[in-house]
Amino acid sequence: MADDIDRANDIAQESLERSLAKAKRFNAPSRTDCIECDAPIPEQRRRLGGVTHCIDCQTVQERKR
C-alpha cells in the first residue's frame, strides 16, 4: 500500500512541476508573504514571478471575478 501512495505522490509532484513549467511567468518579484493574510507563499509558487497572494487568497480573488 505504501508503494501505491509513494507512486501517487510522485505522479502528483511531476504533474505540479509540469504545470509550473508551463505557467506564464512574470518579471515582477514575488512576495514571500500574502498581502491579504500574511501566510507564507511557497517557493514553487513564488518562482512564477509577480505572486502577491497565497493559494487560498488567490482562489478567493479568482472566484470573485
C-alpha positions in Angstrom: 0.0 0.0 0.0 2.8 2.4 0.8 4.3 1.8 -2.6 1.0 2.9 -4.2 0.9 6.0 -2.1 4.5 6.8 -3.0 3.8 6.4 -6.7 0.7 8.6 -6.4 2.8 11.3 -4.6 5.4 11.1 -7.3 2.8 11.4 -10.1 1.2 14.4 -8.3 4.6 16.1 -7.9 5.5 15.5 -11.5 2.1 17.0 -12.6 2.7 20.0 -10.4 6.2 20.6 -11.8 4.8 20.3 -15.4 2.1 22.8 -14.6 4.5 25.2 -13.1 6.9 24.8 -16.1 4.0 25.7 -18.5 2.7 28.6 -16.3 3.0 32.1 -17.5 6.0 33.9 -15.9 6.1 37.5 -14.8 9.1 39.7 -14.4 8.0 41.3 -11.2 9.3 39.9 -8.0 7.0 37.8 -5.8 6.2 38.5 -2.2 7.3 36.0 0.4 4.0 36.5 2.4 0.5 37.0 1.2 -0.7 40.7 1.1 -4.2 39.6 2.4 -3.5 37.2 5.2 0.3 37.3 5.8 0.6 33.5 5.2 3.9 32.4 3.7 3.9 31.8 -0.1 5.7 28.6 -1.1 8.9 28.9 -3.1 7.5 27.0 -6.0 4.6 29.5 -6.3 7.0 32.5 -5.9 9.1 31.2 -8.8 6.2 32.2 -11.1 7.0 35.8 -10.5 4.7 38.6 -9.5 2.9 36.5 -7.0 1.2 38.5 -4.2 -1.3 36.1 -2.7 -1.2 32.7 -1.1 -3.1 30.0 -2.9 -6.2 30.3 -0.7 -6.5 34.1 -1.1 -5.8 33.8 -4.8 -8.6 31.3 -5.1 -11.0 33.7 -3.3 -9.9 36.6 -5.6 -10.5 34.5 -8.7 -13.9 33.4 -7.6 -14.9 37.0 -7.0 -14.2 37.7 -10.7 
